[in-house]
Amino acid sequence: MYGKVAGQMTEITPYNPCSRKGEIRAKIATLLEDEIKKKNLNAIIARAADLYGPWATKTSLPYILAIDKLMNGKRAQWMVDAHKLHSFTYTIDSAKGLILLSDREECFNQTWHLPTYTPIDGETFIHIVAKELGIAPDYSVLSKGMIKIAGIFNKTVQESYEMLYQNEFNYFFDSSKFNNYFNFKPKSFSAGIYETIEFFKRK
């Protein structure tokens, strides 16, 4: 978390206050905001949606379930519903966003959402990955029960189980405040996935 977070997130999904991650994030944000109000701290709270892109591997579900599997000749997977819309933040956009915010004194003591492109459904995401690799977009959908079992073997999948409400409903992360302020255009999924695949091919 870099200083103070940007913009309130807009979700087309019910909020799950019982999730452990959500509870911890809320406590941290509240602590920061309290210190900012007391003028004990100048900070920026910068939030991102689920990450994908260069360097995003062990904690990136789009990488674990789709990109890595298809690049290694395996069948891609998606969680719960491949036709629901979901926001993903491109790693390079996230890094650029943090730099831009840190260089502007007037951006401190605010909440910002890092630049994030419009939401995409899982099937389209997988199709773009497959197209870039020149292979068939073969995939399966993991049910909630299957995800719970898979979580035994993968910590990232395990932690995602309590956040599955974001996959059962459309999930929209609104970064318009950032985009408008900096006149920033987030990377499209076509361009972002292409660059991600090229990065991992070189690796």
C-alpha positions as CSV (number, residue, x, y, z in Angstrom):
1,M,0.0,0.0,0.0
2,Y,1.6,3.3,-1.0
3,G,0.5,6.2,1.1
4,K,-3.2,7.1,0.6
5,V,-5.8,5.1,-1.5
6,A,-7.5,6.6,-4.5
7,G,-11.2,6.8,-5.2
8,Q,-14.1,4.7,-3.9
9,M,-14.5,1.4,-5.6
10,T,-17.7,0.8,-7.4
11,E,-18.8,-2.8,-7.4
12,I,-21.7,-4.4,-9.2
13,T,-21.7,-7.0,-6.6
14,P,-22.7,-7.3,-2.9
15,Y,-20.0,-6.5,-0.4
16,N,-18.7,-9.3,1.7
17,P,-17.7,-7.9,5.1
18,C,-16.9,-11.4,6.4
19,S,-13.9,-12.0,4.2
20,R,-10.6,-12.0,6.1
21,K,-8.8,-10.0,3.4
22,G,-11.6,-7.4,3.3
23,E,-11.6,-7.0,7.0
24,I,-7.8,-6.6,7.2
25,R,-7.8,-4.1,4.3
26,A,-10.5,-2.1,6.0
27,K,-8.6,-1.9,9.3
28,I,-5.4,-0.8,7.6
29,A,-7.3,1.9,5.6
30,T,-9.1,3.1,8.7
31,L,-5.8,3.4,10.6
32,L,-4.2,5.4,7.8
33,E,-7.2,7.7,7.4
34,D,-7.3,8.3,11.2
35,E,-3.6,9.3,11.2
36,I,-4.2,11.5,8.1
37,K,-7.1,13.3,9.8
38,K,-4.9,13.9,12.9
39,K,-2.2,15.4,10.6
40,N,0.3,12.8,11.9
41,L,0.9,11.4,8.4
42,N,0.9,12.4,4.7
43,A,-0.1,9.4,2.8
44,I,-1.7,8.0,-0.4
45,I,-3.9,5.0,-0.3
46,A,-3.7,3.4,-3.8
47,R,-5.9,0.4,-4.6
48,A,-5.8,-1.9,-7.6
49,A,-8.1,-4.6,-8.9
50,D,-6.8,-8.2,-9.3
51,L,-3.4,-7.9,-11.1
52,Y,-2.2,-9.5,-14.3
53,G,0.8,-8.8,-16.5
54,P,4.6,-9.0,-16.3
55,W,5.9,-10.2,-12.9
56,A,2.4,-11.2,-11.8
57,T,2.7,-14.9,-11.2
58,K,2.1,-16.6,-7.8
59,T,-0.6,-14.2,-6.6
60,S,-2.3,-13.6,-10.0
61,L,-5.3,-15.8,-10.7
62,P,-5.5,-14.8,-14.4
63,Y,-1.9,-16.0,-14.7
64,I,-2.3,-19.2,-12.7
65,L,-5.6,-20.3,-14.3
66,A,-5.3,-19.0,-17.9
67,I,-2.0,-17.6,-19.1
68,D,0.4,-20.1,-17.5
69,K,-1.8,-23.1,-18.3
70,L,-2.3,-22.2,-22.0
71,M,1.4,-21.3,-22.4
72,N,2.3,-24.8,-21.2
73,G,-0.2,-26.7,-23.4
74,K,-2.8,-27.2,-20.7
75,R,-6.5,-26.5,-20.5
76,A,-7.3,-23.0,-19.1
77,Q,-9.6,-22.7,-16.1
78,W,-11.9,-20.0,-14.7
79,M,-13.7,-19.6,-11.4
80,V,-17.5,-20.1,-11.0
81,D,-18.7,-18.2,-14.1
82,A,-16.7,-17.4,-17.2
83,H,-19.4,-15.0,-18.5
84,K,-19.4,-12.5,-15.6
85,L,-17.5,-9.3,-16.1
86,H,-14.4,-8.7,-13.9
87,S,-11.9,-5.9,-13.6
88,F,-8.1,-6.6,-13.8
89,T,-5.3,-4.1,-13.3
90,Y,-2.3,-4.4,-15.6
91,T,0.9,-4.5,-13.6
92,I,2.7,-1.9,-15.7
93,D,-0.2,0.5,-15.4
94,S,-0.2,0.0,-11.7
95,A,3.5,0.8,-11.4
96,K,3.1,3.9,-13.6
97,G,0.2,5.0,-11.5
98,L,2.1,4.8,-8.2
99,I,5.0,6.9,-9.7
100,L,2.6,9.5,-11.0
101,L,0.8,9.8,-7.6
102,S,4.1,9.9,-5.6
103,D,5.4,12.8,-7.8
104,R,2.4,15.1,-7.1
105,E,2.1,16.6,-3.7
106,E,-1.5,17.5,-4.2
107,C,-2.3,13.7,-4.7
108,F,-1.5,12.9,-1.0
109,N,-4.1,12.5,1.6
110,Q,-6.6,11.2,-0.9
111,T,-7.8,7.7,-2.0
112,W,-7.0,6.7,-5.5
113,H,-7.8,3.7,-7.7
114,L,-4.9,2.8,-10.0
115,P,-5.6,2.9,-13.7
116,T,-7.7,-0.1,-14.8
117,Y,-9.3,-0.9,-18.1
118,T,-13.0,-1.7,-18.5
119,P,-14.0,-5.1,-17.2
120,I,-13.8,-8.3,-19.2
121,D,-15.5,-11.7,-18.9
122,G,-13.4,-14.8,-18.4
123,E,-14.2,-16.4,-21.7
124,T,-13.0,-13.4,-23.6
125,F,-9.9,-13.1,-21.5
126,I,-9.1,-16.8,-22.3
127,H,-9.9,-16.3,-26.0
128,I,-7.4,-13.4,-26.2
129,V,-4.7,-15.4,-24.6
130,A,-5.3,-18.4,-26.9
131,K,-5.3,-16.1,-30.0
132,E,-1.9,-14.6,-29.1
133,L,-0.5,-18.2,-28.6
134,G,-2.1,-19.4,-31.8
135,I,-4.0,-22.3,-30.0
136,A,-7.6,-23.3,-29.3
137,P,-9.3,-21.4,-26.4
138,D,-10.0,-24.6,-24.4
139,Y,-11.1,-24.1,-20.9
140,S,-13.2,-25.5,-18.0
141,V,-15.0,-23.7,-15.2
142,L,-14.2,-24.5,-11.6
143,S,-17.2,-24.8,-9.3
144,K,-17.1,-23.5,-5.7
145,G,-16.6,-27.1,-4.4
146,M,-13.7,-27.7,-6.8
147,I,-12.1,-24.4,-5.8
148,K,-12.3,-25.3,-2.1
149,I,-10.5,-28.6,-2.8
150,A,-7.9,-26.9,-5.1
151,G,-7.2,-24.4,-2.3
152,I,-5.7,-27.2,-0.3
153,F,-2.8,-27.3,-2.8
154,N,-2.6,-23.6,-3.8
155,K,-2.6,-20.8,-1.2
156,T,-3.6,-18.2,-3.7
157,V,-6.6,-20.2,-4.7
158,Q,-7.4,-20.9,-1.1
159,E,-7.4,-17.2,-0.3
160,S,-9.6,-16.5,-3.3
161,Y,-12.4,-18.8,-2.0
162,E,-13.8,-16.2,0.5
163,M,-13.8,-13.6,-2.4
164,L,-15.8,-15.8,-4.8
165,Y,-18.7,-13.4,-4.6
166,Q,-16.7,-11.3,-7.1
167,N,-16.9,-14.1,-9.6
168,E,-20.6,-14.9,-9.0
169,F,-21.5,-11.3,-9.9
170,N,-20.1,-8.6,-12.3
171,Y,-17.2,-6.8,-10.6
172,F,-16.3,-3.3,-11.7
173,F,-13.3,-1.3,-10.4
174,D,-13.7,2.4,-11.2
175,S,-10.5,4.2,-11.9
176,S,-12.1,7.2,-13.7
177,K,-10.8,9.6,-11.0
178,F,-7.2,8.7,-11.7
179,N,-7.7,8.4,-15.5
180,N,-9.3,11.8,-15.8
181,Y,-6.8,13.6,-13.5
182,F,-3.7,12.3,-15.3
183,N,-5.3,12.0,-18.7
184,F,-4.2,8.3,-18.5
185,K,-5.4,5.6,-20.8
186,P,-5.1,2.1,-19.2
187,K,-3.7,-0.6,-21.4
188,S,-6.4,-2.6,-23.3
189,F,-6.6,-6.3,-22.6
190,S,-5.5,-7.1,-26.2
191,A,-2.3,-5.1,-25.7
192,G,-1.7,-6.1,-22.1
193,I,-2.1,-9.8,-22.7
194,Y,0.2,-9.6,-25.8
195,E,2.9,-7.9,-23.7
196,T,2.4,-10.3,-20.8
197,I,2.9,-13.3,-23.1
198,E,6.0,-11.8,-24.7
199,F,7.4,-11.1,-21.3
200,F,7.0,-14.7,-20.1
201,K,8.3,-16.1,-23.3
202,R,11.5,-14.1,-22.7
203,K,11.6,-15.3,-19.1
